[in-house]
Amino acid sequence: MRRVSTVTRQPGGVAMETQGVFMETQGVVMESDAIGRRSGVVGPGVLQEEEDTAMGGASSENGVVIRNEAVTDHKDLQDLREIEIEEKDDRRTSQMGVFGWRPRFLEFLNEPIVFVVFFGIGNLFTVMSFGVLSVYLTTLEKTFNLNSKETGVILLGNDISGLFASLLLANYCSSKKIRWIAMGMFTVVLSCLLPAMATLFAEYPELDENAFVPNMAGVRGTCKLGDGGGFVPPPQGNADYAVRNHGLFWLFVAGSLVLGVGGSPPGIAGPTYMDEMYTQKEFGIAISILYIITFVGFPISVLFAGSTLGMYVTLNPPEGMTKDREEWVGAWWLGFLVPAIVIFFVSFIVMLFPTQMPAAKRVLQDKINKGITTVAEKKNELQRSLADITRDTIPVAKRILKNKSLNCLVFGDALVFLQIGSISYLPKMYAIAFRLGFSEVGTVIGVSNVVAFVLGLVLGGAIMRIKDWHPKRLLLIYAIAVLVSTPFQANLFYRCDSNVMGGVDIVYPNGTASAPSLYDTCNKDCKCNTAFPSLVCDTSDGTTYFSQCHAGCLGGELNDPTDPKSGVKQYTECMCAAGGTVVPGECGSRCQTRLYISLALSVFGTMINFSGYAAHATVYQRVVSEVDRTVAQGWRQFITRVLGTLPAPILFGYIIDSACTIWRVGFDGKQGNCWYYDLESLLVWFVWSQIILRIGSSIFYFTGWYLYPEPTKEDLERYEGKTTESNGYEMRENGVIS
């Protein structure tokens, strides 16, 4: 506990302290029994030393000059001293621990970079818990009988709850930021456990031991005429298990709703907390590190989800169950359980960080020198009670709504988030465009995105490190990055050639229908349906058929006639196919070269886009006053959800569903998910919608840059550290007073 003595006014505005006197500069305390002088406090925990009044009534320490007129008001000086005394008396504001437990052995963690790493890990696994859905969509649709609208509801739940949470909590997150971050992360844990619980109650298909019919009628799924048997469906349990699982769909919705609430406080308070422990030059590197850790969560989630789909859902597959069987269901629940476990432990560590780190003193001094904030403004932010915050809600809202540059930035972000909403469907797009399996898609997109994210963010951090750019210039940098990266969104146009689907793209060669139809005279008595796909290829003309039944095949040959489980070599006596025989699988090649070119274009465009993210994050901390930073973040989350991520699944779900040509129709006659798309139409709508949205966002960013107040020459010099003059403080290069 420090000893406080009486402060009296002295000539020249110098406050004299006569007992227990100490001098402190940038957190270094020098105590002395002798009488010292102190002029005032820059902010919470930041003291500016005064050497003497010989130099025109000014004083200097480490290049910071305090003018005497800045402390001529006794009340201001006393208020500043009260902030410093309160900060020093309360150990909880700067030491690691929670409640009354403040052990010294934890102090080695009390560093800004340590927080960034743990906060980033928490964000990574939060992103991962949501990102796995993009890979699991097809598995979940099949397992729980979901259509695209229902998967859209799951994706929307996060944004519906998040938009209310961000609006209601934003102002309160300005106080005790670290506690809000930790509470949000604990809530995310619950959001992961809810969908994972669905596997405890779900039914899964049983292994069909009678998959092959041991007679010349051929393999299951062939057309059997004359005996009234028709298409041989899977066992009844396998046909209906997804229908019985459908009610568990609400566990996924609940998890998504909880995720929106839990993810809001870290997104609002996290960047602001970091802004208080890094100077602007350092902030660019720090936020790039955070983004690198966070954004790799998506590609890692895709990689992880792809690997879990290679494991059987019970982790112990029954004998004979292999990944190429239609009964196979991957271990999707691991994509939710693993993030829950990691975030749970990270939350405890994050909760131990102090309200303000020791580095906050140095950062506050730098902000005051640059004119970013004032002592009075910082004092107001620190000393506000919950009642004060509540009373300030309307005034703060008015300031936010009147800030033209901020709102241009926010509405530009909304269009970007609307475009980013398509990411959930990106694995499906790559699988369709390049004929990839979903586990392969996870690897392809995961690796390419990691490379793009890291290169772009490192480049952005390096740009920020060049010098202390003024916010207006930073906004211009980001606007240019978004615009230049836009044309690379067309990379999916460089795809494999479209397959020809019999009965969809063309009429059956041996059919009589005047227009393409899955059901024609050549298979009308086969009683085929679209409950399960089993693509087959007629190698004679390159036509793909939805199943051997739709091709009108009456028989089949096994790879090993003595082993019913050896697999199908070919289907024979196919009445709809031109060649009369078909082989399992889709026609066409993988077109690897086109895939690599498309990925290279995607990596380059993503790298350019992310090179502006550090500048983008910095502008959000500077475009409003210090006390309004969390509200600005909350306003951004609200608008980007209402106009961006909330309608995104609806928009892109509609675009994707409108291109569907074959829907799943179960044995109960109910329509389910889509099996096959018109690729040409799908890509045109999907790609051009993204390009148009990014052009629109660029217009908003350039408008925000134009409306941002033009900095004066003195403002630019202040930001570049040449000459700083604000709030009674003046800095000269190398600490030399001229």
C-alpha positions, 0 to 999 in steps of 0.5 A: 500500500503506497502512502499518500501525502497532501498536495499543495499548489506551488508557483508555476503549477508544480505540485509539491509532495513532502512525505514518502515522495517518489518519482515514477516514469513508465511504471518504474518507481524511484522512491526517496526520503527527500522532497521531490516534485511531481506535476501530474498524471497522464492517465491510469498509472502513468506519471509525467515527471517534472524536472524544473521550471527553468525552461520556460515553465516546461519540464521534460522526461524521456521526450515528454514535455509537460506544459505548466498551463496543463496543470494549472487547474487544481481540481484537474490535478487532484482528479488525476492523482485520485486515478493514480492512487486508486490504480495503485491501491487496487492490485487486481487491476494489474496482477494475474489472478481472480477475485482475491487470489493473486499469486506471484508465480503467475506473473510470468504470464502477465505479458501482452503477447501471452494474452494474444496467444491464449485469446487466439487459441480460444478464437481458433477453436470457436471458429473451428466449432462453427467451421466444421459445419461446412464439411459436415453439412452433407453428413448431417443432412443424410443422418438427420434428414435435413434440407438446405433450409434447415441447415440454413436455420442452424447457421442462422441461429448464431447470428440471430442471438448474436445480433441481440447480444452484441447490441445489448452488451456492447456498452457494458463490455467497456468495463472489466473487459477481460471478465466479459471475454472469459464469460463469453468463452465459457458460454461457447463451451456450452454451445459446442456440447449441445450438438455433440450430445445429439450423437448420444440419442441418434440412430445410425444405419446398420450394416446390410449383410444382404447388400448383394443378391446371390442370383443372376438378378444382380446387385442390390439396386438393379431393376428387377422385372417380372417378379413384382419386386421392383427396386430392392431398397435398403433394410427398413431400419436404414430407410427410416433412421434419418427420419427418426433422427430429425427431431435432434435437429433442434439441439443443433439450433440451440447450440448455434443460438448459444454460440451467438451469445457466447461469441459476442463479448470476446469479439467486442472486448478483445480488440479493445483490450489489446488496443490498451496494451499495444501502441499503434505500431505494435497493434498492427503486428499483434492483431495480425498474430491474433488473426493468424491464430484465429483465421487458421481455425477455418482451414484447420476445422475443414482439415479436422472435419475431413479426418473425422469423417474418415472415422466411423461414428461409433469409433468402432465400425462393425465388421465389413463396414468401409468408407465406400459403403452408403451406410457409412457415417463419419464421427461428426460429433468430434468436431464439436467435442474437441473444441469444447474441451480446449476452450474450457481450459483456455477460458480459465487461463484468460480469466486470470489476466488483469483488468489492465496490464502494466504495459497499459501505462506506456500505451496510454502515454503514447495515445495522449502524445498523439492526441488520440485520447485525453486524461479526462476521457480515460478517467471517465472510461475507468470510473464509470459504474454500471449505472453510469454506463446505462445512463450513457447508452443514449448519448453513446448511440447518438455519437455512433450514429452521427459518425459517418466514417464509422458507419461507412466502414460498418456497412462495407463490412456488412456486405463483406460478411454477406459474401463471406457467408458463402464460405459454409458452402465452399467445400460443397462447391469445390466438391461439385466443381472438381469432383472431389470427396468431402475428406479431400475437399477438407485437405485442399481448402484447408492447406490453401487457406492457411497459406493465404491467411498467414501470408496476407496477415504477415504482409499486413503487419509489416505494412503497419510496422513501417510507420504510425499511419494516420487512420485515414490512410489506413482506411484507404489501404484496406479499401484498395486491398478489398477492391484489388482482391475482388476479381480473384473471386472468379477462380471457380469458373476455372473448373472441370468440364460438366458431366452429362447426367442421363435423364437430367441434362439429356434424354436417355439414349434408349428412352422415348421422352421428349424432354429429360426425365429421370423416369422414362419408358426404359425404366418405368417398371423398375420402381426407382427412387432418389433416396440414395445416389449410386452414380454409374457411368456408361463408358461408351458415351460418357453419360452418368446415371443417378443409379444402376436402377435409373440406367435400367440395369437388370443384372451385374457382375462382381469382382469375385463371383465367389465373394458377394462382398468383393464389390461390383465390377459392372452392371449389365443389361442396362435398358436406358444406357447406350452401351448396355453396360455401366460401371460404378462411379461418376464419368469424367476425370478430376482435372487436377491442373485446373484445380491447382490453378483455381487454388493458386488464384484463390490463395493470391486473392485471399492474401491481398484481401487479408493484407489490409486486415491489420489496418482495418482493425486499427481504424475501428479503434481510432474512428471513435473516442476511447470510451466508445470503442466497445460500442463501435465494435458492438454496432459493427457486430449488430449491423454485419449480422443483420445485413450480412451473416444473417441473410447470407445462408438464406441468400446462398441457400436459395442460390444453391437450391435453385440450381438443384436438379435431383432432390432426395425423395425418401421411401416415405415420399418426403423431399430431403436434401439435394443430390445433383446440381446444374453446375453451370447455373450454380457457379454463375450465380454463386460467383457473380453474387460474391463479386458484386457484394465485394464491389459494393463493400469497396464503394462504402470503404472509399466513401468512408475514407473520403468522409474521414476528416482530413488530417492537418500537417501537425496531425500527420507529424504527431502520428509519425512521432516527429512532433506531438502536441495535444492536451498540454503535452509536447514531444520533440524528436530525441527528447530535445526541446527547441 
